[in-house]
Structures are given as structure tokens and as C-alpha cells.
Amino acid sequence: MRALGNAEWWKSTYSGGQVDCIEASSVSPGLVSIRDSKYPYASRLRFPTPAWRAFTENLRSGALARPGTEAALTPVRG
């Protein structure tokens, strides 16, 4: 696995060059690391590449709601 200090990071194409976005890096052939662009040295999340690919494909296809477009939550009593 590559050291994250030497990793190449890329921003989401939806960021528009803003700082409020995530950055991703392929740290090894089967692993993607995600970080907050505002805090690049803070904790990072790591996902298996197939899981990350499925997540981003579902976002692109509209299968997952984008932030701000979620349905209202219904309280559950019980």
C-alpha cells in the first residue's frame, strides 16, 4: 500500500474548485481513500474500490438522493 503522504488526490467534478468537497486517492490497487478538502491531514475513510465504484455509479444514476434532496423522515413510534 502506498503511503498516504505521497498519494495523489483528486476532487469531485461537482466541487467547482471550491474547498467544501471531498478528495479521493487510489492508495492501492483495491482501496480508495477519501478525505475532507478543508482538513486534509485529519482522519480519512477507506473503501474497497468495488464498493466506492458502486457508490459513485449509484449517485450518477440517480439511485441515491443527493444532499438536500432527501425525503422527509417519518417518526417511528413504538
Residue pairs with C-beta under 8 A, 6 or more apart in sequence:
1 27
1 28
1 31
2 27
2 28
4 25
4 27
4 33
4 44
7 25
7 26
7 27
7 33
8 25
9 23
9 24
9 25
9 35
9 40
10 23
10 24
10 25
11 17
11 21
11 22
11 23
11 37
12 21
12 22
12 23
12 24
14 21
15 21
15 37
19 37
19 38
20 37
20 38
21 37
22 34
22 35
22 36
22 37
23 34
23 35
23 36
23 37
23 40
24 32
24 33
24 34
24 35
24 52
25 32
25 33
25 35
26 32
26 33
26 49
27 33
27 46
29 49
30 48
30 49
31 46
31 47
31 48
31 49
32 46
32 47
32 48
32 49
32 52
33 44
33 45
33 46
34 44
34 45
34 46
34 47
34 52
35 42
35 44
35 45
36 42
47 55
55 64
58 64
59 66
65 71
